[in-house]
Amino acid sequence: MASHSPNDFDEMMAALGLLTSRFNWLETEFKLALIKLLNCSNQDAAYAVAEERRGFEKLLTLVESLFGIYNSDTESRKQLSKIIKDAGDLCVQRNKYIHSIWYKPLDPQKSVA
């Protein structure tokens, strides 16, 4: 079994933090897209709807559905569908790491997760 330096755990935690913050940025972009698609004169109302979307997959579904209502261009809808699929796939990959059990081993010769 490979040994790990004492910094391995800290580096892994930093990478998980970066993954979390970058994914949050992606989620925020979809929330902003939802707010624009809701086309509300009251931005607070639109924000309340965007915040109520619990779960990234539900947010993606709502954005894609609303986009389809406002945009009949087949090519644009196809492009958005690909973006939505990629974002959903990223969410699945992110969840594998973020929802794993991470611990620092007592024995530095053992693996960190």
C-alpha positions in Angstrom: 0.0 0.0 0.0 1.3 3.4 -0.9 2.3 5.8 1.9 1.0 9.3 2.0 2.6 12.4 3.3 1.0 14.4 6.1 0.0 17.0 3.6 -2.1 14.6 1.5 -5.1 15.0 3.7 -4.9 18.8 3.7 -4.4 18.9 0.0 -7.5 16.6 -0.5 -9.6 18.8 1.8 -8.5 21.9 -0.2 -9.5 20.2 -3.4 -12.9 19.2 -2.0 -13.3 22.9 -0.9 -12.5 24.1 -4.4 -14.9 21.5 -5.9 -17.6 22.7 -3.6 -17.1 26.4 -4.3 -16.9 25.9 -8.1 -20.1 23.8 -8.1 -21.8 26.5 -6.0 -20.9 29.0 -8.7 -22.5 26.7 -11.4 -25.6 26.3 -9.3 -25.8 30.1 -8.8 -25.6 30.6 -12.6 -28.6 28.3 -13.1 -30.5 30.2 -10.4 -29.8 33.5 -12.1 -30.9 31.9 -15.4 -34.1 30.8 -13.7 -34.7 34.3 -12.3 -34.3 35.8 -15.8 -36.6 33.1 -17.3 -39.3 33.9 -14.7 -39.3 37.4 -16.1 -40.8 38.9 -12.9 -40.9 42.6 -12.4 -40.3 41.9 -8.7 -36.8 40.4 -8.5 -37.5 39.3 -4.8 -40.3 37.1 -6.0 -38.2 35.5 -8.7 -35.4 35.0 -6.2 -37.8 33.3 -3.8 -38.8 30.9 -6.5 -35.2 30.2 -7.4 -34.3 29.6 -3.8 -37.2 27.2 -3.3 -35.8 24.8 -5.9 -34.4 22.2 -3.6 -32.0 20.0 -5.4 -29.8 20.8 -8.4 -31.7 18.4 -10.6 -35.0 20.1 -10.0 -33.4 23.4 -10.7 -32.1 22.1 -14.1 -35.5 20.7 -15.0 -37.2 24.0 -14.3 -34.7 26.0 -16.2 -35.0 23.7 -19.2 -38.8 23.7 -19.1 -39.1 27.5 -18.8 -36.5 28.0 -21.6 -38.7 25.7 -23.8 -41.7 27.9 -23.2 -39.9 31.1 -24.2 -37.7 29.8 -26.9 -38.9 27.7 -29.9 -35.5 27.6 -31.7 -34.6 23.9 -32.0 -30.9 24.5 -32.1 -30.9 26.7 -28.9 -33.0 24.1 -27.1 -30.6 21.4 -28.2 -27.6 23.3 -26.9 -29.3 24.0 -23.6 -30.2 20.3 -23.3 -26.6 19.4 -23.7 -25.5 22.0 -21.1 -28.2 20.6 -18.7 -27.1 17.0 -19.3 -23.4 18.0 -18.7 -24.4 19.9 -15.5 -26.4 16.9 -14.3 -23.5 14.6 -14.9 -21.2 17.0 -13.1 -23.6 16.9 -10.1 -23.4 13.1 -10.0 -19.6 13.2 -10.1 -19.5 15.9 -7.5 -21.8 14.0 -5.2 -19.5 11.0 -5.3 -16.7 13.0 -3.7 -18.6 15.4 -1.5 -20.8 12.8 0.1 -18.0 10.3 0.6 -16.7 9.6 4.1 -13.3 11.4 4.5 -11.1 11.0 7.5 -7.5 11.5 8.4 -5.9 8.1 9.3 -4.2 7.6 12.6 -1.5 5.7 10.8 0.2 8.0 8.2 1.2 4.8 6.2 -2.5 4.1 5.5 -4.7 5.7 2.9 -6.6 8.9 3.7 -10.1 7.8 2.6 
